[in-house]
Amino acid sequence: MTDITSTSAKGGPASGHGEGTRRDFLYIATAMVGAVGAAATLVPLVDQMNPDASTLAAGGPVDLDVSKIEEGGQVVVRWRQRPIFVFHRSKKTLDTMQSSQMISLLSDPNSEVVQQPPYATNWHRSIKPEYGVLVGICTHLGCIPLFYPDASATTPVSNWLGGYFCPCHGSKYDPAGRVYSGVPAPYNLPVPPYRFVNDTTIRIGENPADSPAWDFSAIRQL
Amino acid sequence: MSGYSTYKPQSPFMQWLERRLPIASLIHSSFIAYPTPRNLNYWWTFGGILTFMLGVQIVTGVVLAMHYTPQVDFAFDSVESIMRDVNYGWLLRYIHANGASFFFLAVYIHIARGMYYGSYKEPREVLWILGVILYLLMVVTGFMGYVLPWGQMSFWAATVITNLFSALPGIGDPIVTWLWGGYAVGNPTLNRFYSLHYLLPFIIAGVVVLHIWALHVVGQNNPTGVEPKTEKDTVAFTPYATVKDAFFIGLFCILFAYFIFYIPNYLQHSDNYIPANPGQTPTHIVPEWYYLPFYAILRAIPNKLAGVIALGLAIISLAFLPWLDTSRVRSANYRPAYRVFLLVFFAAVIGLGYLGSQEPTGGYVIAARILTLYYFGFLYVILPLLGLFETTKPLPNSISESVLREGSPAGASAPASGA
């Protein structure tokens, strides 16, 4: 044993002066290559869990004819496996969204947090005020909020003004998907990228031609 | 582990084996000659119960895996087929589903016993931390198992729990997408949860070995918290502990069997007999009963990130107990103030469990906030301060003295006159 250690200590000409020997260099180089190799091995093991190309491709744009939605009604389509609420708002609903009573209840009434594309950063959070397009996933923990468009004294909670109510943890949103203060959900409901292909058809998943290319992943949080 | 054993192989074969793999003497010194404090009460049988339950879950789980299909279109139907078609499938699934609940029931009693008798204190810190790791692994395994039947509660539990990670700033959403393997919970999620749900019990079994190893190095705590000093303080593991454990496992199994055969769905949610529907959230989502206290803590805090941090901290904090508790006296029997605060803590956890099952409105939220405050106040304020100010009762000089003093005068309660 002592023979081996003494031999390795004398392995290089610089030994005894506290400097690295050629053997030290070999140790470090070997360890480095081993560490890089181990890290490289982790890449496929970790990345295999990410969505594959076919899953990503299945998230292409979806068209919807909004003229078929009656006033005050909502249809839900799926885009990227997520429910997209398309709400044909009535005049009354638009008034509610602008009322000071409603705005005083909201956490981010002016949509300052990026939860929508720039062309929907306005009081109605949409391209046309009468059509709301929202990702119907509560920003708290991913439940689907329920649609209660009409004001009610009792349903789903007392003094309801109309909007969306999450049954899981009681988060509340106004008809534009703006979140109330004092509820667990931190942000407004996201607005997906969409554009009007013609007067009556929207294409969810594409930005308008005159708008800069906006990436949905830029939102603060789904 | 060695040192207690008087094992001498008799047959030529055992002598031959002993020289090559001394497994017989290891078993003898760990589970036969191993000295256990003579004053252990029935709260000390839950370690054995937990080992038994792990075995039950692995055996029934491996068998269920022979009939289960981890694919979103077939998972629900394959579970129904287990219930209706597979011979004794209903029994195996009910054992496995209720087994999870009884596993958690036993682990909560086991943890509470450790807290009451100060079993986490020096020199048992590593033993305790391994226990917290085991509990964490159980939580993850139980959650993934709950997703597999692919009912409504399965799906939405997976959605809500994976979304907890989205609270993390910056890296949250990529992590959630990575966990899902898609834009939402779907087939890739179910498949990987199945794979991990099969793997983790064996990791648990491995950590259990470390846990028992650590236990056998430092020795068991006991109701007095006084370390054994002489041979009079201990009895041999076999037959005393083995028979006592076996007897209580029998009692535990009677309760277990009552649930399996008479009220198998009492602890389940009827919504989970509805196939998963990604387009509709059930009106009232609640986790399994064993997660309810932590769920209540999550909901009590109005800020998402803070709620998620509190949820994690509520579990992780248990690992810090050996350092949060500054008292040198182990057992709550000799710490009158600690005993009261601890029993209130247990009541608060049960109270949080109740609140976690209720709708998060009005008074329930306020009550949950008060109990959450007590939960953390107990761990981070009361425990450190109490050790400095509390007047403790005098400890007995030895285990045998406490047994002989508390028992009937002639020492009739002593199981044997020394080992």
Interface residues (C-beta under 8 A of the other chain):
Chain A: V46 M49 N50 P51 D52 T55 G59 V76 R78 R80 Q81 R82 P83 T139 H140 L141 G142 C143 I144 L146 V157 C166 P167 C168 H169 G170 G182 V183 P184 A185 P186 S217 Q221 L222
Chain B: W156 T159 V160 T162 N163 L164 S166 G172 D173 T177 W178 L179 W180 G181 G182 Y183 A184 G186 P188 R192 P278 G279 Q280 T281 P282 T283 H284 I285 R299 P302 N303 K304 L305 G307 E359 P360 T361
